[in-house]
């Protein structure tokens, strides 16, 4: 599942907390609420991203997810995770993943997992040697904080992503500039960069125990091809996701930035490696 994260100012000397709220629509109905919060304080960061299916969509699926990532900014300026947590459900599938990383190598040094499937499904776990790569929120943070975003991502970028249940190869490319007009569902208008995100499963999978019954592909496997619009909010250098759309079996889901708040913070965060 694509994860939506907030951003903070790209200035090196200041600390910020950014809260972004999104609403997802399908066929004119609100189907999900998404909230993200990113805190960047000098050489440390913390991101939370939460979503819950709501409205008419609850007739078809009761899905929710709460995700957390913490880490450090290394000497090269890259954000590297030390801890990642994802808790939630896709319908009857429930999961909990808690991951500790070595921020230098991005190898998983500790992984706690609880996964409950329907009786007709079986999980093929990730082999130990395949447990490496940045978590989804940290990858997205590095992208949005890149000061040369529009230039760097004109060409295809590929990242290895460790999400706890699956390992995937994520591709990211931005080839179009547009002007977003006023939209009542969104607080953003102006110049935006349109990007495409896609995913390829590398390790970890779910299969049916009955080989005669083929399992439908699910968004929990990897990202379907998704298009995101990124724009700049006044006074900040980083790029923020302001609109997203992706296809489902009955049309498109459209996600709008519905509200946001950027605020400076004065006190230092606790050391990321010491947080629970």
Kinemage of the C-alpha trace (Angstrom):
@kinemage 1
@onewidth
@group {chain A} dominant
@subgroup {mainchain}
@vectorlist {calphas} color= white
{ca unk a 1} P 0.000 0.000 0.000
{ca unk a 2} L 1.233 3.326 -0.940
{ca unk a 3} L 2.212 5.288 2.112
{ca unk a 4} L 1.534 9.076 2.302
{ca unk a 5} L 3.994 11.093 4.379
{ca unk a 6} L 4.273 14.735 5.239
{ca unk a 7} L 7.375 16.828 4.667
{ca unk a 8} L 9.425 19.401 6.494
{ca unk a 9} L 11.477 22.368 5.390
{ca unk a 10} L 14.680 21.551 3.567
{ca unk a 11} L 16.575 24.143 5.586
{ca unk a 12} L 19.387 22.510 7.564
{ca unk a 13} L 19.412 24.825 10.564
{ca unk a 14} L 15.737 24.719 11.596
{ca unk a 15} L 13.417 22.130 13.063
{ca unk a 16} L 9.830 21.650 11.945
{ca unk a 17} L 6.751 19.558 12.464
{ca unk a 18} L 4.477 19.162 9.457
{ca unk a 19} L 0.972 17.713 9.647
{ca unk a 20} L -0.845 16.928 6.404
{ca unk a 21} L -4.422 15.711 6.091
{ca unk a 22} L -5.892 14.029 3.030
{ca unk a 23} L -9.313 12.801 1.973
{ca unk a 24} L -9.792 10.000 -0.549
{ca unk a 25} L -12.803 9.939 -2.889
{ca unk a 26} L -14.333 7.307 -5.125
{ca unk a 27} L -17.409 7.929 -7.301
{ca unk a 28} L -17.966 11.195 -5.443
{ca unk a 29} L -17.967 9.613 -1.983
{ca unk a 30} L -15.364 10.013 0.771
{ca unk a 31} L -13.808 6.574 1.191
{ca unk a 32} L -10.778 7.192 3.438
{ca unk a 33} L -9.096 9.710 5.705
{ca unk a 34} L -5.301 9.943 5.785
{ca unk a 35} L -3.124 11.874 8.219
{ca unk a 36} L 0.637 12.169 8.299
{ca unk a 37} L 3.003 13.947 10.645
{ca unk a 38} L 6.716 14.479 10.097
{ca unk a 39} L 9.105 15.958 12.639
{ca unk a 40} L 12.632 16.824 11.572
{ca unk a 41} L 14.977 18.115 14.241
{ca unk a 42} L 18.553 18.655 13.068
{ca unk a 43} L 19.918 15.137 12.451
{ca unk a 44} L 16.850 13.116 13.514
{ca unk a 45} L 13.377 12.482 12.121
{ca unk a 46} L 10.111 10.833 13.039
{ca unk a 47} L 7.216 10.132 10.665
{ca unk a 48} L 3.752 8.777 11.324
{ca unk a 49} L 1.216 8.000 8.604
{ca unk a 50} L -2.263 6.704 9.355
{ca unk a 51} L -5.280 5.906 7.220
{ca unk a 52} L -8.713 4.439 7.793
{ca unk a 53} L -11.311 3.419 5.253
{ca unk a 54} L -14.586 5.202 5.919
{ca unk a 55} L -17.939 6.150 4.452
{ca unk a 56} L -19.450 3.949 1.757
{ca unk a 57} L -16.169 2.025 1.367
{ca unk a 58} L -16.733 0.323 4.735
{ca unk a 59} L -19.462 -1.700 3.031
{ca unk a 60} L -16.718 -3.439 1.027
{ca unk a 61} L -13.607 -3.340 3.208
{ca unk a 62} L -12.735 -2.323 6.763
{ca unk a 63} L -9.072 -1.453 6.351
{ca unk a 64} L -6.790 0.678 8.513
{ca unk a 65} L -3.072 1.222 8.952
{ca unk a 66} L -0.829 3.001 11.452
{ca unk a 67} L 2.801 3.387 10.418
{ca unk a 68} L 5.806 4.872 12.200
{ca unk a 69} L 9.380 5.479 11.092
{ca unk a 70} L 12.290 6.960 13.062
{ca unk a 71} L 15.855 7.535 12.057
{ca unk a 72} L 18.851 9.775 11.578
{ca unk a 73} L 20.339 12.067 8.955
{ca unk a 74} L 23.773 10.766 7.987
{ca unk a 75} L 26.855 12.726 6.935
{ca unk a 76} L 25.827 12.675 3.267
{ca unk a 77} L 22.451 14.244 4.122
{ca unk a 78} L 20.415 11.078 3.526
{ca unk a 79} L 17.708 10.054 5.994
{ca unk a 80} L 18.277 6.490 7.245
{ca unk a 81} L 15.814 4.500 9.403
{ca unk a 82} L 16.600 2.990 12.781
{ca unk a 83} L 13.056 1.778 13.562
{ca unk a 84} L 9.893 1.070 11.568
{ca unk a 85} L 6.484 -0.125 12.710
{ca unk a 86} L 3.334 -0.971 10.767
{ca unk a 87} L 0.085 -2.141 12.363
{ca unk a 88} L -3.264 -2.646 10.681
{ca unk a 89} L -5.523 -4.773 8.575
{ca unk a 90} L -6.675 -5.318 5.006
{ca unk a 91} L -10.117 -6.767 5.537
{ca unk a 92} L -9.614 -10.032 7.456
{ca unk a 93} L -5.812 -9.937 7.110
{ca unk a 94} L -4.289 -8.421 10.261
{ca unk a 95} L -0.623 -7.669 10.799
{ca unk a 96} L 1.987 -6.130 13.065
{ca unk a 97} L 5.597 -5.518 12.059
{ca unk a 98} L 8.289 -3.964 14.242
{ca unk a 99} L 11.686 -3.564 12.613
{ca unk a 100} L 15.064 -2.302 13.815
{ca unk a 101} L 17.613 -1.277 11.166
{ca unk a 102} L 21.324 -0.730 11.043
{ca unk a 103} L 21.208 2.782 9.516
{ca unk a 104} L 24.618 2.364 7.857
{ca unk a 105} L 23.879 -0.846 5.937
{ca unk a 106} L 20.042 -0.745 6.008
{ca unk a 107} L 20.105 -4.365 7.133
{ca unk a 108} L 17.335 -5.525 9.446
{ca unk a 109} L 18.846 -6.390 12.817
{ca unk a 110} L 15.592 -7.291 14.583
{ca unk a 111} L 12.145 -8.103 13.187
{ca unk a 112} L 9.002 -8.918 15.166
{ca unk a 113} L 5.993 -10.004 13.131
{ca unk a 114} L 2.412 -11.063 13.814
{ca unk a 115} L 0.378 -12.007 10.767
{ca unk a 116} L -3.112 -13.526 10.706
{ca unk a 117} L -4.569 -14.749 7.413
{ca unk a 118} L -7.730 -16.479 6.341
{ca unk a 119} L -7.572 -20.274 6.480
{ca unk a 120} L -7.215 -20.553 2.702
{ca unk a 121} L -4.103 -18.338 2.546
{ca unk a 122} L -0.455 -19.035 3.327
{ca unk a 123} L 2.386 -16.559 3.862
{ca unk a 124} L 5.782 -17.237 2.310
{ca unk a 125} L 8.151 -15.356 4.655
{ca unk a 126} L 11.119 -13.196 3.697
{ca unk a 127} L 14.432 -15.060 3.884
{ca unk a 128} L 16.910 -13.591 6.373
{ca unk a 129} L 19.401 -12.672 3.657
{ca unk a 130} L 16.677 -10.659 1.895
{ca unk a 131} L 15.900 -8.487 4.931
{ca unk a 132} L 17.432 -5.170 3.947
{ca unk a 133} L 16.375 -1.908 2.343
{ca unk a 134} L 14.815 1.306 3.643
{ca unk a 135} L 11.236 1.433 4.906
{ca unk a 136} L 8.536 3.102 2.742
{ca unk a 137} L 8.289 6.304 4.789
{ca unk a 138} L 12.041 6.930 4.830
{ca unk a 139} L 12.289 6.400 1.070
{ca unk a 140} L 9.498 8.889 0.483
{ca unk a 141} L 11.035 11.404 2.877
{ca unk a 142} L 14.350 11.349 0.997
{ca unk a 143} L 12.520 11.930 -2.276
{ca unk a 144} L 10.447 14.876 -1.109
{ca unk a 145} L 13.358 16.529 0.695
{ca unk a 146} L 15.616 16.466 -2.372
{ca unk a 147} L 16.356 20.086 -3.275
{ca unk a 148} L 16.764 19.083 -6.926
{ca unk a 149} L 13.542 17.058 -7.022
{ca unk a 150} L 12.373 18.123 -10.481
{ca unk a 151} L 15.747 17.471 -12.071
{ca unk a 152} L 16.716 14.248 -10.276
{ca unk a 153} L 13.444 12.416 -10.863
{ca unk a 154} L 13.139 13.198 -14.560
{ca unk a 155} L 14.916 9.882 -14.982
{ca unk a 156} L 13.767 6.609 -13.452
{ca unk a 157} L 14.798 6.117 -9.826
{ca unk a 158} L 14.779 2.631 -8.271
{ca unk a 159} L 14.802 1.860 -4.550
{ca unk a 160} L 14.717 -1.378 -2.579
{ca unk a 161} L 11.930 -1.186 0.013
{ca unk a 162} L 11.549 -3.327 3.139
{ca unk a 163} L 7.985 -3.074 4.414
{ca unk a 164} L 7.915 -5.884 6.981
{ca unk a 165} L 5.589 -8.245 5.118
{ca unk a 166} L 7.066 -7.741 1.650
{ca unk a 167} L 10.280 -6.582 0.023
{ca unk a 168} L 9.746 -4.671 -3.210
{ca unk a 169} L 11.573 -2.721 -5.861
{ca unk a 170} L 9.980 0.707 -6.107
{ca unk a 171} L 10.351 2.856 -9.216
{ca unk a 172} L 9.726 6.585 -9.310
{ca unk a 173} L 9.753 8.979 -12.279
{ca unk a 174} L 8.444 12.522 -12.825
{ca unk a 175} L 7.999 13.594 -16.429
{ca unk a 176} L 5.230 16.203 -16.467
{ca unk a 177} L 4.622 19.722 -15.122
{ca unk a 178} L 1.033 20.965 -14.792
{ca unk a 179} L -0.949 23.813 -13.287
{ca unk a 180} L -3.534 22.626 -10.775
{ca unk a 181} L -6.646 24.785 -10.830
{ca unk a 182} L -8.814 25.571 -7.824
{ca unk a 183} L -10.604 22.460 -6.522
{ca unk a 184} L -13.039 22.649 -3.613
{ca unk a 185} L -11.722 19.397 -2.159
{ca unk a 186} L -8.113 20.639 -2.053
{ca unk a 187} L -6.220 23.431 -0.306
{ca unk a 188} L -3.553 23.467 -3.027
{ca unk a 189} L -3.487 25.183 -6.410
{ca unk a 190} L -0.599 26.145 -8.646
{ca unk a 191} L 2.356 24.473 -10.345
{ca unk a 192} L 2.772 20.751 -9.678
{ca unk a 193} L 5.035 17.911 -10.799
{ca unk a 194} L 3.310 14.694 -11.876
{ca unk a 195} L 5.106 11.464 -10.960
{ca unk a 196} L 4.475 7.762 -11.442
{ca unk a 197} L 5.234 5.165 -8.756
{ca unk a 198} L 5.227 1.451 -9.375
{ca unk a 199} L 6.347 -1.623 -7.437
{ca unk a 200} L 7.726 -5.081 -8.136
{ca unk a 201} L 7.592 -7.813 -5.497
{ca unk a 202} L 11.033 -9.219 -4.600
{ca unk a 203} L 10.442 -11.301 -1.474
{ca unk a 204} L 7.585 -12.319 0.791
{ca unk a 205} L 4.294 -13.429 -0.738
{ca unk a 206} L 0.838 -14.731 0.045
{ca unk a 207} L -0.632 -17.672 -1.819
{ca unk a 208} L -3.758 -19.770 -1.641
{ca unk a 209} L -3.532 -23.192 -0.036
{ca unk a 210} L -6.042 -24.450 -2.610
{ca unk a 211} L -4.113 -24.349 -5.930
{ca unk a 212} L -7.340 -24.656 -7.932
{ca unk a 213} L -8.543 -21.283 -6.723
{ca unk a 214} L -6.463 -18.390 -7.996
{ca unk a 215} L -5.987 -15.501 -5.616
{ca unk a 216} L -6.760 -12.043 -6.929
{ca unk a 217} L -3.867 -9.612 -6.898
{ca unk a 218} L -4.059 -7.304 -3.898
{ca unk a 219} L -2.613 -3.887 -3.167
{ca unk a 220} L -0.841 -5.421 -0.169
{ca unk a 221} L 1.558 -7.183 -2.555
{ca unk a 222} L 3.036 -4.045 -4.096
{ca unk a 223} L 1.992 -0.701 -5.453
{ca unk a 224} L -0.114 -0.697 -8.548
{ca unk a 225} L 0.953 2.038 -10.924
{ca unk a 226} L 0.016 5.204 -9.092
{ca unk a 227} L 0.281 8.843 -10.147
{ca unk a 228} L 1.156 11.549 -7.640
{ca unk a 229} L 1.175 15.343 -7.970
{ca unk a 230} L 3.821 17.195 -5.918
{ca unk a 231} L 3.848 20.914 -5.190
{ca unk a 232} L 5.517 23.498 -2.986
{ca unk a 233} L 3.674 25.147 -0.141
{ca unk a 234} L 4.521 28.788 0.571
{ca unk a 235} L 7.756 29.314 2.461
{ca unk a 236} L 9.118 25.763 2.198
{ca unk a 237} L 11.612 24.225 -0.170
{ca unk a 238} L 10.538 20.590 0.069
{ca unk a 239} L 7.969 19.000 -2.219
{ca unk a 240} L 4.638 17.897 -0.752
{ca unk a 241} L 2.246 15.309 -2.206
{ca unk a 242} L -0.845 17.390 -3.001
{ca unk a 243} L -2.941 15.002 -5.095
{ca unk a 244} L -2.899 11.280 -5.911
{ca unk a 245} L -4.933 8.951 -8.071
{ca unk a 246} L -4.816 5.218 -8.672
{ca unk a 247} L -7.086 2.753 -10.469
{ca unk a 248} L -9.238 0.127 -8.811
{ca unk a 249} L -11.626 -2.331 -10.413
{ca unk a 250} L -14.432 0.225 -10.632
{ca unk a 251} L -12.800 3.499 -11.593
{ca unk a 252} L -10.226 5.637 -9.775
{ca unk a 253} L -9.576 6.667 -6.203
{ca unk a 254} L -8.615 10.347 -5.980
{ca unk a 255} L -6.835 11.726 -2.930
{ca unk a 256} L -6.666 15.455 -2.166
{ca unk a 257} L -4.626 17.466 0.319
{ca unk a 258} L -7.471 18.802 2.453
{ca unk a 259} L -5.564 20.630 5.210
{ca unk a 260} L -2.055 21.128 6.538
{ca unk a 261} L -0.073 22.801 9.300
{ca unk a 262} L 3.636 23.591 9.413
{ca unk a 263} L 5.119 24.710 12.722
{ca unk a 264} L 8.665 25.238 14.026
{ca unk a 265} L 9.777 23.276 17.064
{ca unk a 266} L 12.239 24.520 19.633
{ca unk a 267} L 13.124 21.548 21.841
{ca unk a 268} L 15.313 18.680 20.706
{ca unk a 269} L 13.740 15.306 20.053
{ca unk a 270} L 14.809 12.358 22.164
{ca unk a 271} L 17.496 10.311 20.446
{ca unk a 272} L 15.834 8.118 17.859
{ca unk a 273} L 17.667 4.979 18.913
{ca unk a 274} L 16.421 5.408 22.494
{ca unk a 275} L 12.741 5.772 21.621
{ca unk a 276} L 10.366 2.825 22.009
